[in-house]
């Protein structure tokens, strides 16, 4: 069992940066693929980025590629999302999620993410 708590959200101007963190409890964090998702008002939740358990493989949505960087520190049980060059369309609640399926697909399908945080709000003003 893993519990996830996001932090680092806030209000930022377009072009600015934010770094989200996701603190995980549970000794098995280091064995899970982890991901970031987001949900804007009136829209469905969408995938943002994912990282393999070892940190050596990542995958991004086209909309954030080149601007966002996902990383993890397994010693600290923490997942990160560095967001640069933020745009108003990045405004959303951001969720971290854990995938314990050890599946063979890459990137993992969304249904494999079974642990979810409560979310942190990111608002980008124009």
Secondary structure, DSSP 8 states (H G I E B T S, - for coil): --EEEEE--EEEETT--EEEEEEEESTTGGGSEEEEEEE-TTS--EEEEEE-TTSS-EEE-TTTTTTEEEEEETTTTEEEEEE-S--GGG-EEEEEEEE-S--S-SS--GGGEEEE---EEEEEE-
